[in-house]
Amino acid sequence: MKKRLLGRTGTVVSEVALGTMTFGMEADEAESHAMLDAFAAAGGTLIDTADVYSRGVSESIIGRWLAANPDQAEVMVIASKSRFPMGEDANDLGSSRRHLRRAIEASRQRLGVDCLDLFQLHAWDPLTPLEETLSAIDDEIRAGRIGYWGVSNFTGWQLTKAVHLAAARGMDAPVTIQPQYSLLSREIEFEIVPAALDAGVGLLPWGPLAGGWLTAKYRRDAAPTGATRLGENPDRGMEAYARRSADERTWAVLDALQAIADEHAAPPASIALAWLQGRPGMTSVILGARTVAQLEQNLAAGAVELTAEQTARLDAASAPAAPDYPYGELGVEQRARRF
């Protein structure tokens, strides 16, 4: 598996990360450990989890695998996140000093590690001053309990504020951002990607297959049924069938994706992942799976090389509708002009 730098750091990680949100919920411990085995065998080195995934169960499953595989524990780069509720008390969530200190300690204990290689704020906290959050993270870094830090689900201005506030206070700045990003979700290219590129912050996209939409599971003429994730509940979350299927852009993307998959004799998912791995600022694409078979199929994306013409076709089919100036066609032209 190819390797890349973790943002602007000197730490090297695999270009595919194993997302573990399914661990303990859609995949039991045996299946989760089998996925970790397959990921390690393929050369993967970045494992992404969060305390809120199955209320700590995901981290505990990973911790037991690391303990049983000490050689792999030395190789793996472990990333976790905190922000969302882990209890019923008003202080059991957020990015306050109190909550972060307890959350990081609990994650370390469940994972069985002295140091979290990458700690990420799972989302923006509108109640806690960012100065307090950064000071708490700085203390954790200096104490050796976390190595680097990053953010997830931040907007462009939130990321930029964190970067510049850290610089002004002489603290370590975030090195990664974990946003939703796929052929069907490209809106981050308006502000978040430029902000990340400007600051040297690496992208760790989640949802690269858009909840299964980019795997050719769904059809225009029939709502999903059966074993697919949306078949269990077609109205599930932001990838709900009615929401996506009503957008003609969805079907234009899927048609282009299938045509290029046929040209490569590869699954559409591999084409979608190869496209994403080629985007600017990419560090590692986070793959989630419910079974070993799903994971192994998606890991094969590393063997696909898209031509410039194929990339352009996917770009054109998936281009999001831009808001008005200074975005859109005139804004792009203006920002690209050189004197």
Residue pairs with C-beta under 8 A, 6 or more apart in sequence:
1 14
1 15
1 16
1 42
1 43
1 44
1 299
1 302
2 14
2 15
2 302
3 12
3 13
3 14
3 15
3 45
4 12
4 13
4 14
4 15
4 202
4 282
4 283
4 284
5 11
5 12
5 13
5 202
5 283
6 12
6 13
6 46
6 77
6 118
6 148
6 175
6 176
6 202
6 283
6 284
7 148
7 150
7 175
7 176
7 200
7 201
7 202
7 283
8 175
8 200
8 201
8 202
9 148
9 175
11 77
11 117
11 147
11 148
12 45
13 45
13 46
13 77
13 283
13 284
14 43
14 44
14 45
14 46
14 284
15 277
15 282
15 283
15 284
15 285
15 302
16 44
16 46
16 273
16 284
16 285
16 286
16 287
16 298
16 299
16 301
16 302
17 44
17 46
17 47
17 48
17 79
17 204
17 284
17 285
17 286
17 287
18 35
18 36
18 39
18 44
18 46
18 47
18 48
18 286
18 287
18 295
19 48
19 206
19 286
19 287
19 288
20 32
20 47
20 48
20 49
20 53
20 58
20 61
20 62
20 288
21 49
21 50
21 53
21 58
21 288
22 32
22 288
22 289
22 290
23 29
23 32
23 49
23 53
23 54
23 57
23 58
23 61
23 62
24 32
24 53
24 54
24 57
24 58
24 60
24 61
25 53
25 54
25 57
25 58
26 290
27 35
27 289
27 290
27 291
29 61
29 64
31 290
31 291
31 292
32 58
32 61
32 62
32 65
33 61
33 64
33 65
33 68
34 292
35 289
35 291
35 292
35 295
36 47
36 62
36 65
36 69
36 72
38 292
38 295
38 296
38 299
39 47
39 295
39 299
40 69
40 72
40 75
40 76
42 296
42 299
44 299
45 75
45 76
45 77
46 76
46 77
46 79
46 284
47 62
47 76
47 77
47 78
47 79
48 79
48 80
48 81
48 178
48 204
48 286
49 58
49 59
49 62
49 78
49 79
49 80
49 81
49 111
50 58
50 59
50 80
50 81
50 82
50 84
50 120
50 122
51 59
51 80
51 81
51 82
51 86
51 103
51 106
51 107
51 110
52 81
52 82
52 83
52 84
52 85
52 86
52 122
53 59
55 86
56 86
56 106
56 110
59 80
59 107
59 110
59 111
60 110
60 111
62 78
62 111
63 110
63 111
63 112
63 113
64 112
65 72
66 72
66 73
66 76
66 78
66 111
66 112
66 113
67 73
67 112
73 113
77 117
77 118
78 111
78 113
78 116
78 117
78 118
79 116
79 117
79 118
79 119
79 120
79 150
79 204
80 107
80 111
80 116
80 118
80 119
80 120
81 119
81 120
81 121
81 122
81 152
81 178
82 95
82 99
82 100
82 103
82 104
82 107
82 119
82 121
82 122
83 93
83 94
83 95
83 121
83 122
83 123
83 125
84 93
84 122
84 123
85 92
85 93
86 92
86 93
86 103
86 106
87 93
91 98
91 99
92 99
93 99
94 125
94 127
94 128
95 121
95 125
95 128
95 132
95 133
95 136
96 125
96 127
96 128
96 132
96 133
96 136
97 132
97 133
97 135
97 136
100 133
100 136
100 137
100 140
101 136
101 139
101 140
104 116
104 119
104 140
104 145
104 146
105 145
107 116
107 119
108 114
108 115
108 116
108 145
114 144
114 145
115 144
115 145
115 146
115 147
116 145
116 146
116 147
117 146
117 147
117 148
118 146
118 147
118 148
118 149
118 150
118 175
118 176
119 137
119 140
119 146
119 148
119 149
119 150
120 149
120 150
120 151
120 152
120 176
120 178
121 133
121 149
121 150
121 151
121 152
121 154
122 152
122 153
123 152
123 153
123 154
124 151
124 153
124 154
124 155
124 158
125 133
130 161
130 162
130 165
131 165
131 169
134 162
134 165
134 166
134 169
134 171
135 169
135 171
137 146
137 149
137 171
137 172
138 169
138 171
138 172
140 146
141 147
141 148
141 149
141 172
148 172
148 175
148 176
149 172
149 174
149 175
150 174
150 175
150 176
150 177
150 178
150 201
150 204
151 158
151 159
151 162
151 174
151 176
151 177
151 178
152 177
152 178
152 179
152 206
153 178
153 179
153 180
154 162
154 177
154 179
154 192
155 191
155 192
156 190
156 191
156 192
156 194
156 195
157 191
157 195
159 174
159 177
159 192
159 195
159 196
159 199
159 201
160 195
160 198
160 199
162 173
162 174
163 173
163 174
163 199
163 201
166 172
166 173
166 174
167 173
173 199
173 201
174 199
174 201
175 201
175 202
176 201
176 202
176 203
176 204
176 283
177 192
177 196
177 201
177 202
177 203
177 204
178 203
178 204
178 205
178 206
178 286
179 188
179 192
179 203
179 205
179 206
180 188
180 205
180 206
180 207
181 188
181 203
181 205
181 206
181 207
181 208
181 276
181 279
182 205
182 207
182 208
182 209
182 210
182 214
182 272
182 276
183 210
183 214
183 253
183 257
183 272
183 275
183 276
183 314
183 317
183 318
184 210
184 213
184 214
184 244
184 249
184 250
184 253
184 318
185 207
185 210
186 318
186 319
186 320
187 320
189 320
190 322
190 323
190 327
193 203
193 279
193 280
193 281
195 201
196 202
196 203
196 281
197 280
197 281
201 281
202 281
202 282
202 283
202 284
203 279
203 281
203 282
203 283
204 283
204 284
204 285
204 286
205 276
205 282
205 285
205 286
206 286
206 288
208 214
208 272
208 273
208 276
208 285
208 286
208 287
209 215
209 269
209 272
209 273
209 298
210 239
210 244
211 229
211 230
211 236
211 237
211 238
211 239
212 218
212 228
212 229
212 230
212 239
213 239
213 244
213 250
213 254
214 253
214 254
214 257
214 268
214 269
214 272
215 267
215 268
215 269
215 272
216 254
216 257
216 258
216 261
216 267
216 268
216 269
217 224
217 228
217 230
218 224
218 228
218 230
218 241
218 244
218 245
220 245
220 251
223 234
223 241
224 230
224 231
224 234
224 241
225 231
229 236
229 290
230 236
230 239
230 240
230 241
234 240
234 241
234 242
235 241
235 242
244 250
245 251
249 317
249 318
249 320
249 321
252 317
252 318
253 314
253 317
253 318
254 268
255 317
256 313
256 314
256 316
256 317
256 318
257 268
257 271
257 272
257 314
257 317
258 268
259 313
260 271
260 306
260 310
260 313
260 314
261 267
261 268
261 270
261 271
263 310
264 270
264 271
264 304
266 300
266 304
267 297
267 300
269 297
269 298
269 301
270 297
270 298
270 300
270 301
270 303
270 304
271 301
271 304
271 306
271 314
272 301
273 285
273 287
273 298
273 301
273 304
274 301
274 304
274 305
274 306
275 306
275 311
275 314
276 282
276 285
277 285
277 301
277 302
278 306
278 311
287 295
287 298
287 299
289 295
289 298
306 314
322 328
322 329
322 331
325 331
326 334
